[in-house]
Amino acid sequence: MAIKMQNFGLTWADTDGVPHASVVSYNKTTAEHRKTALEAAGSTHVRIVETKPGQLLDPRA
């Protein structure tokens, strides 16, 4: 049975409104933990986005 590898990244705006995007890939559970930490630090518009291996997210997307 094949295991499907899923990668996730995050995009968010910091407390000054500057957009950011993760440059690493996370699994779903780790991405959710990172989202929670970013929101606790005051970041807004935090989104988890499914990515392909090697794909970099655009922080303004």
N, CA, C and O atoms as a CHARMM CRD file, in Angstrom:
* protein
*
  244
    1    1 MET  N      0.84400  -1.17900   0.00000 PROA 1      0.00000
    2    1 MET  CA     0.00000   0.00000   0.00000 PROA 1      0.00000
    3    1 MET  C      0.88800   1.24100   0.00000 PROA 1      0.00000
    4    1 MET  O      1.81900   1.34500   0.80000 PROA 1      0.00000
    5    2 ALA  N      0.60400   2.16400  -0.88300 PROA 2      0.00000
    6    2 ALA  CA     1.39600   3.38700  -0.99400 PROA 2      0.00000
    7    2 ALA  C      0.93900   4.41200   0.04200 PROA 2      0.00000
    8    2 ALA  O     -0.24500   4.51800   0.36200 PROA 2      0.00000
    9    3 ILE  N      1.89000   5.14400   0.54200 PROA 3      0.00000
   10    3 ILE  CA     1.60200   6.22300   1.48700 PROA 3      0.00000
   11    3 ILE  C      1.67800   7.53200   0.72100 PROA 3      0.00000
   12    3 ILE  O      2.67500   7.80900   0.05300 PROA 3      0.00000
   13    4 LYS  N      0.63300   8.33500   0.81500 PROA 4      0.00000
   14    4 LYS  CA     0.61100   9.62000   0.13500 PROA 4      0.00000
   15    4 LYS  C      1.22500  10.68200   1.04100 PROA 4      0.00000
   16    4 LYS  O      0.72100  10.94400   2.13300 PROA 4      0.00000
   17    5 MET  N      2.30400  11.28300   0.58700 PROA 5      0.00000
   18    5 MET  CA     2.97400  12.33600   1.34000 PROA 5      0.00000
   19    5 MET  C      2.30700  13.66600   1.02200 PROA 5      0.00000
   20    5 MET  O      2.21000  14.05100  -0.14400 PROA 5      0.00000
   21    6 GLN  N      1.85300  14.35900   2.04000 PROA 6      0.00000
   22    6 GLN  CA     1.25500  15.67500   1.85500 PROA 6      0.00000
   23    6 GLN  C      2.14000  16.70600   2.53200 PROA 6      0.00000
   24    6 GLN  O      2.61400  16.49600   3.64900 PROA 6      0.00000
   25    7 ASN  N      2.35900  17.81700   1.84800 PROA 7      0.00000
   26    7 ASN  CA     3.16100  18.91600   2.37000 PROA 7      0.00000
   27    7 ASN  C      2.27300  20.14800   2.52700 PROA 7      0.00000
   28    7 ASN  O      1.37200  20.39400   1.72600 PROA 7      0.00000
   29    8 PHE  N      2.54800  20.90500   3.56800 PROA 8      0.00000
   30    8 PHE  CA     1.77200  22.10800   3.83400 PROA 8      0.00000
   31    8 PHE  C      2.71200  23.25100   4.18600 PROA 8      0.00000
   32    8 PHE  O      3.74800  23.04800   4.81800 PROA 8      0.00000
   33    9 GLY  N      2.34000  24.44600   3.77100 PROA 9      0.00000
   34    9 GLY  CA     3.05000  25.66300   4.13100 PROA 9      0.00000
   35    9 GLY  C      2.05900  26.62000   4.77000 PROA 9      0.00000
   36    9 GLY  O      0.85800  26.34900   4.81100 PROA 9      0.00000
   37   10 LEU  N      2.56100  27.73300   5.26300 PROA 10     0.00000
   38   10 LEU  CA     1.69100  28.72700   5.87000 PROA 10     0.00000
   39   10 LEU  C      1.95800  30.09700   5.28600 PROA 10     0.00000
   40   10 LEU  O      3.08600  30.42600   4.92000 PROA 10     0.00000
   41   11 THR  N      0.90300  30.89100   5.20400 PROA 11     0.00000
   42   11 THR  CA     1.03700  32.30600   4.87900 PROA 11     0.00000
   43   11 THR  C      0.36400  33.07700   6.01000 PROA 11     0.00000
   44   11 THR  O     -0.59300  32.59100   6.61200 PROA 11     0.00000
   45   12 TRP  N      0.86100  34.27100   6.29700 PROA 12     0.00000
   46   12 TRP  CA     0.30500  35.07800   7.37800 PROA 12     0.00000
   47   12 TRP  C      0.77600  36.51500   7.25200 PROA 12     0.00000
   48   12 TRP  O      1.67600  36.82100   6.46900 PROA 12     0.00000
   49   13 ALA  N      0.16400  37.38600   8.02400 PROA 13     0.00000
   50   13 ALA  CA     0.59700  38.77600   8.15100 PROA 13     0.00000
   51   13 ALA  C      1.03500  38.97300   9.60100 PROA 13     0.00000
   52   13 ALA  O      0.33800  38.56900  10.53300 PROA 13     0.00000
   53   14 ASP  N      2.20100  39.59900   9.77700 PROA 14     0.00000
   54   14 ASP  CA     2.67800  39.81800  11.14900 PROA 14     0.00000
   55   14 ASP  C      1.91500  40.96500  11.79600 PROA 14     0.00000
   56   14 ASP  O      0.99000  41.51300  11.19600 PROA 14     0.00000
   57   15 THR  N      2.29300  41.33000  13.00600 PROA 15     0.00000
   58   15 THR  CA     1.56300  42.35800  13.75400 PROA 15     0.00000
   59   15 THR  C      1.62700  43.73200  13.09800 PROA 15     0.00000
   60   15 THR  O      0.80600  44.59800  13.39800 PROA 15     0.00000
   61   16 ASP  N      2.59800  43.94100  12.20200 PROA 16     0.00000
   62   16 ASP  CA     2.69400  45.20200  11.46300 PROA 16     0.00000
   63   16 ASP  C      1.98500  45.12600  10.11500 PROA 16     0.00000
   64   16 ASP  O      1.98300  46.10000   9.36200 PROA 16     0.00000
   65   17 GLY  N      1.37700  43.96700   9.79900 PROA 17     0.00000
   66   17 GLY  CA     0.66600  43.79700   8.53900 PROA 17     0.00000
   67   17 GLY  C      1.53900  43.34600   7.37700 PROA 17     0.00000
   68   17 GLY  O      1.07200  43.28400   6.24000 PROA 17     0.00000
   69   18 VAL  N      2.80300  43.03100   7.64900 PROA 18     0.00000
   70   18 VAL  CA     3.72700  42.58800   6.60000 PROA 18     0.00000
   71   18 VAL  C      3.44400  41.11900   6.27700 PROA 18     0.00000
   72   18 VAL  O      3.44000  40.28100   7.17900 PROA 18     0.00000
   73   19 PRO  N      3.20700  40.79500   4.98900 PROA 19     0.00000
   74   19 PRO  CA     2.92400  39.40000   4.63500 PROA 19     0.00000
   75   19 PRO  C      4.17100  38.51800   4.67900 PROA 19     0.00000
   76   19 PRO  O      5.27100  38.95500   4.34100 PROA 19     0.00000
   77   20 HSD  N      3.97600  37.27400   5.10200 PROA 20     0.00000
   78   20 HSD  CA     5.06000  36.29200   5.18600 PROA 20     0.00000
   79   20 HSD  C      4.56400  34.95600   4.66000 PROA 20     0.00000
   80   20 HSD  O      3.36100  34.70700   4.59100 PROA 20     0.00000
   81   21 ALA  N      5.50900  34.09900   4.28900 PROA 21     0.00000
   82   21 ALA  CA     5.19600  32.72500   3.90100 PROA 21     0.00000
   83   21 ALA  C      6.30200  31.81900   4.41100 PROA 21     0.00000
   84   21 ALA  O      7.47200  32.20300   4.42800 PROA 21     0.00000
   85   22 SER  N      5.93200  30.61900   4.82600 PROA 22     0.00000
   86   22 SER  CA     6.93500  29.67100   5.29600 PROA 22     0.00000
   87   22 SER  C      7.79900  29.21000   4.12700 PROA 22     0.00000
   88   22 SER  O      7.33200  29.12200   2.99100 PROA 22     0.00000
   89   23 VAL  N      9.04700  28.92200   4.41700 PROA 23     0.00000
   90   23 VAL  CA     9.97000  28.42900   3.38900 PROA 23     0.00000
   91   23 VAL  C     10.28300  26.95500   3.61400 PROA 23     0.00000
   92   23 VAL  O     11.13300  26.38100   2.93400 PROA 23     0.00000
   93   24 VAL  N      9.59800  26.35500   4.56200 PROA 24     0.00000
   94   24 VAL  CA     9.73800  24.92400   4.83200 PROA 24     0.00000
   95   24 VAL  C      8.37100  24.27900   4.67200 PROA 24     0.00000
   96   24 VAL  O      7.34500  24.95800   4.71600 PROA 24     0.00000
   97   25 SER  N      8.36300  22.97100   4.48600 PROA 25     0.00000
   98   25 SER  CA     7.11600  22.22400   4.40900 PROA 25     0.00000
   99   25 SER  C      6.86500  21.53200   5.73500 PROA 25     0.00000
  100   25 SER  O      7.79200  21.08600   6.41100 PROA 25     0.00000
  101   26 TYR  N      5.60200  21.45400   6.08900 PROA 26     0.00000
  102   26 TYR  CA     5.18400  20.80500   7.31800 PROA 26     0.00000
  103   26 TYR  C      4.23100  19.66800   6.98400 PROA 26     0.00000
  104   26 TYR  O      3.63900  19.65100   5.90500 PROA 26     0.00000
  105   27 ASN  N      4.07800  18.71300   7.90600 PROA 27     0.00000
  106   27 ASN  CA     2.96400  17.77700   7.79400 PROA 27     0.00000
  107   27 ASN  C      1.74600  18.49500   8.37400 PROA 27     0.00000
  108   27 ASN  O      1.89300  19.56700   8.96100 PROA 27     0.00000
  109   28 LYS  N      0.56200  17.93400   8.22500 PROA 28     0.00000
  110   28 LYS  CA    -0.66900  18.61500   8.62600 PROA 28     0.00000
  111   28 LYS  C     -0.68100  18.96600  10.11400 PROA 28     0.00000
  112   28 LYS  O     -1.03000  20.09000  10.47500 PROA 28     0.00000
  113   29 THR  N     -0.30900  18.03700  10.97000 PROA 29     0.00000
  114   29 THR  CA    -0.33700  18.27700  12.41700 PROA 29     0.00000
  115   29 THR  C      0.61700  19.39600  12.81200 PROA 29     0.00000
  116   29 THR  O      0.25500  20.26800  13.60200 PROA 29     0.00000
  117   30 THR  N      1.82600  19.38100  12.27300 PROA 30     0.00000
  118   30 THR  CA     2.80600  20.41000  12.59800 PROA 30     0.00000
  119   30 THR  C      2.37100  21.76900  12.05400 PROA 30     0.00000
  120   30 THR  O      2.58000  22.79200  12.70700 PROA 30     0.00000
  121   31 ALA  N      1.77100  21.78900  10.86700 PROA 31     0.00000
  122   31 ALA  CA     1.26700  23.03900  10.30300 PROA 31     0.00000
  123   31 ALA  C      0.18300  23.64000  11.19100 PROA 31     0.00000
  124   31 ALA  O      0.14600  24.85400  11.38900 PROA 31     0.00000
  125   32 GLU  N     -0.69400  22.80400  11.72500 PROA 32     0.00000
  126   32 GLU  CA    -1.73900  23.29700  12.61700 PROA 32     0.00000
  127   32 GLU  C     -1.14500  23.85300  13.90400 PROA 32     0.00000
  128   32 GLU  O     -1.62600  24.86500  14.41200 PROA 32     0.00000
  129   33 HSD  N     -0.10900  23.21400  14.44000 PROA 33     0.00000
  130   33 HSD  CA     0.56400  23.72800  15.64700 PROA 33     0.00000
  131   33 HSD  C      1.23500  25.06400  15.34900 PROA 33     0.00000
  132   33 HSD  O      1.17300  25.98800  16.16000 PROA 33     0.00000
  133   34 ARG  N      1.87600  25.16600  14.18700 PROA 34     0.00000
  134   34 ARG  CA     2.53900  26.41900  13.79500 PROA 34     0.00000
  135   34 ARG  C      1.51200  27.53500  13.61900 PROA 34     0.00000
  136   34 ARG  O      1.76300  28.67600  14.00700 PROA 34     0.00000
  137   35 LYS  N      0.36500  27.21300  13.04000 PROA 35     0.00000
  138   35 LYS  CA    -0.70700  28.20100  12.86700 PROA 35     0.00000
  139   35 LYS  C     -1.15800  28.72600  14.22500 PROA 35     0.00000
  140   35 LYS  O     -1.31600  29.93300  14.41000 PROA 35     0.00000
  141   36 THR  N     -1.36200  27.81800  15.16900 PROA 36     0.00000
  142   36 THR  CA    -1.78100  28.21000  16.51800 PROA 36     0.00000
  143   36 THR  C     -0.74400  29.13300  17.15900 PROA 36     0.00000
  144   36 THR  O     -1.10000  30.12800  17.79100 PROA 36     0.00000
  145   37 ALA  N      0.53600  28.80200  16.99500 PROA 37     0.00000
  146   37 ALA  CA     1.60800  29.62800  17.57600 PROA 37     0.00000
  147   37 ALA  C      1.65000  31.01200  16.92700 PROA 37     0.00000
  148   37 ALA  O      1.84500  32.01300  17.61600 PROA 37     0.00000
  149   38 LEU  N      1.46900  31.07200  15.61800 PROA 38     0.00000
  150   38 LEU  CA     1.48200  32.36700  14.93000 PROA 38     0.00000
  151   38 LEU  C      0.31400  33.23500  15.38900 PROA 38     0.00000
  152   38 LEU  O      0.48300  34.43100  15.62900 PROA 38     0.00000
  153   39 GLU  N     -0.86700  32.63800  15.51100 PROA 39     0.00000
  154   39 GLU  CA    -2.03100  33.39100  15.96900 PROA 39     0.00000
  155   39 GLU  C     -1.85000  33.86200  17.40900 PROA 39     0.00000
  156   39 GLU  O     -2.26100  34.97200  17.74600 PROA 39     0.00000
  157   40 ALA  N     -1.25000  33.05000  18.25200 PROA 40     0.00000
  158   40 ALA  CA    -1.00200  33.43800  19.63600 PROA 40     0.00000
  159   40 ALA  C     -0.01400  34.60200  19.72400 PROA 40     0.00000
  160   40 ALA  O     -0.04700  35.38500  20.67300 PROA 40     0.00000
  161   41 ALA  N      0.86300  34.70600  18.72400 PROA 41     0.00000
  162   41 ALA  CA     1.84600  35.79300  18.69600 PROA 41     0.00000
  163   41 ALA  C      1.27200  37.07000  18.07300 PROA 41     0.00000
  164   41 ALA  O      1.97500  38.07500  17.96900 PROA 41     0.00000
  165   42 GLY  N      0.00500  37.03600  17.66000 PROA 42     0.00000
  166   42 GLY  CA    -0.63500  38.23000  17.12600 PROA 42     0.00000
  167   42 GLY  C     -0.69000  38.31000  15.61600 PROA 42     0.00000
  168   42 GLY  O     -1.13400  39.32200  15.07300 PROA 42     0.00000
  169   43 SER  N     -0.25300  37.27800  14.92400 PROA 43     0.00000
  170   43 SER  CA    -0.31100  37.28000  13.46400 PROA 43     0.00000
  171   43 SER  C     -1.75400  37.12400  13.00400 PROA 43     0.00000
  172   43 SER  O     -2.57300  36.51900  13.69600 PROA 43     0.00000
  173   44 THR  N     -2.06100  37.67300  11.83400 PROA 44     0.00000
  174   44 THR  CA    -3.41000  37.59500  11.28200 PROA 44     0.00000
  175   44 THR  C     -3.37400  36.92700   9.91500 PROA 44     0.00000
  176   44 THR  O     -2.30600  36.70800   9.34300 PROA 44     0.00000
  177   45 HSD  N     -4.54100  36.61000   9.40800 PROA 45     0.00000
  178   45 HSD  CA    -4.68500  35.99900   8.07600 PROA 45     0.00000
  179   45 HSD  C     -3.82200  34.74500   7.92600 PROA 45     0.00000
  180   45 HSD  O     -3.25300  34.51100   6.86000 PROA 45     0.00000
  181   46 VAL  N     -3.72400  33.95000   8.97200 PROA 46     0.00000
  182   46 VAL  CA    -2.90200  32.74100   8.93900 PROA 46     0.00000
  183   46 VAL  C     -3.65800  31.66300   8.16600 PROA 46     0.00000
  184   46 VAL  O     -4.78700  31.31200   8.50700 PROA 46     0.00000
  185   47 ARG  N     -3.01500  31.14600   7.11900 PROA 47     0.00000
  186   47 ARG  CA    -3.62100  30.11000   6.28700 PROA 47     0.00000
  187   47 ARG  C     -2.66300  28.94200   6.12500 PROA 47     0.00000
  188   47 ARG  O     -1.45600  29.12800   5.96600 PROA 47     0.00000
  189   48 ILE  N     -3.21500  27.74300   6.16600 PROA 48     0.00000
  190   48 ILE  CA    -2.45400  26.53200   5.85000 PROA 48     0.00000
  191   48 ILE  C     -2.75300  26.20500   4.39100 PROA 48     0.00000
  192   48 ILE  O     -3.91500  26.11600   3.99300 PROA 48     0.00000
  193   49 VAL  N     -1.69300  26.02500   3.59600 PROA 49     0.00000
  194   49 VAL  CA    -1.83100  25.80000   2.16400 PROA 49     0.00000
  195   49 VAL  C     -1.10900  24.50500   1.80400 PROA 49     0.00000
  196   49 VAL  O      0.05300  24.31800   2.16400 PROA 49     0.00000
  197   50 GLU  N     -1.79700  23.61000   1.09100 PROA 50     0.00000
  198   50 GLU  CA    -1.14000  22.38800   0.62200 PROA 50     0.00000
  199   50 GLU  C     -0.15900  22.76300  -0.48500 PROA 50     0.00000
  200   50 GLU  O     -0.49200  23.53000  -1.38900 PROA 50     0.00000
  201   51 THR  N      1.04300  22.21900  -0.40600 PROA 51     0.00000
  202   51 THR  CA     2.08700  22.53100  -1.38400 PROA 51     0.00000
  203   51 THR  C      2.63600  21.24900  -1.99500 PROA 51     0.00000
  204   51 THR  O      2.38800  20.14800  -1.50400 PROA 51     0.00000
  205   52 LYS  N      3.37900  21.41700  -3.06500 PROA 52     0.00000
  206   52 LYS  CA     4.09700  20.30800  -3.69000 PROA 52     0.00000
  207   52 LYS  C      5.55200  20.38400  -3.24100 PROA 52     0.00000
  208   52 LYS  O      6.01900  21.46300  -2.87700 PROA 52     0.00000
  209   53 PRO  N      6.27500  19.27600  -3.25700 PROA 53     0.00000
  210   53 PRO  CA     7.67900  19.30900  -2.85600 PROA 53     0.00000
  211   53 PRO  C      8.46100  20.36100  -3.64300 PROA 53     0.00000
  212   53 PRO  O      8.40300  20.39500  -4.87200 PROA 53     0.00000
  213   54 GLY  N      9.18100  21.20500  -2.93900 PROA 54     0.00000
  214   54 GLY  CA     9.99300  22.24500  -3.56100 PROA 54     0.00000
  215   54 GLY  C      9.25400  23.52800  -3.87900 PROA 54     0.00000
  216   54 GLY  O      9.87700  24.50500  -4.29600 PROA 54     0.00000
  217   55 GLN  N      7.95100  23.55300  -3.69600 PROA 55     0.00000
  218   55 GLN  CA     7.15800  24.74500  -4.00900 PROA 55     0.00000
  219   55 GLN  C      7.32400  25.80100  -2.92100 PROA 55     0.00000
  220   55 GLN  O      7.22700  25.49800  -1.73200 PROA 55     0.00000
  221   56 LEU  N      7.57400  27.03900  -3.33500 PROA 56     0.00000
  222   56 LEU  CA     7.63600  28.15900  -2.40100 PROA 56     0.00000
  223   56 LEU  C      6.35500  28.98300  -2.52900 PROA 56     0.00000
  224   56 LEU  O      5.89100  29.25600  -3.63600 PROA 56     0.00000
  225   57 LEU  N      5.80100  29.36800  -1.41100 PROA 57     0.00000
  226   57 LEU  CA     4.56800  30.13800  -1.40500 PROA 57     0.00000
  227   57 LEU  C      4.84800  31.62800  -1.58700 PROA 57     0.00000
  228   57 LEU  O      5.89100  32.13400  -1.17300 PROA 57     0.00000
  229   58 ASP  N      3.90400  32.31300  -2.21100 PROA 58     0.00000
  230   58 ASP  CA     3.96500  33.76300  -2.34800 PROA 58     0.00000
  231   58 ASP  C      3.30400  34.36500  -1.11000 PROA 58     0.00000
  232   58 ASP  O      2.13400  34.08300  -0.85300 PROA 58     0.00000
  233   59 PRO  N      4.00600  35.17500  -0.34500 PROA 59     0.00000
  234   59 PRO  CA     3.42700  35.70400   0.89300 PROA 59     0.00000
  235   59 PRO  C      2.21100  36.59900   0.65400 PROA 59     0.00000
  236   59 PRO  O      1.39700  36.78000   1.55900 PROA 59     0.00000
  237   60 ARG  N      2.07900  37.14900  -0.52000 PROA 60     0.00000
  238   60 ARG  CA     0.95300  38.04900  -0.79900 PROA 60     0.00000
  239   60 ARG  C     -0.24700  37.31900  -1.34700 PROA 60     0.00000
  240   60 ARG  O     -1.28300  37.94200  -1.58000 PROA 60     0.00000
  241   61 ALA  N     -0.14800  36.02000  -1.56300 PROA 61     0.00000
  242   61 ALA  CA    -1.26300  35.27400  -2.17000 PROA 61     0.00000
  243   61 ALA  C     -2.38600  35.03700  -1.18700 PROA 61     0.00000
  244   61 ALA  O     -3.39600  34.42600  -1.53700 PROA 61     0.00000
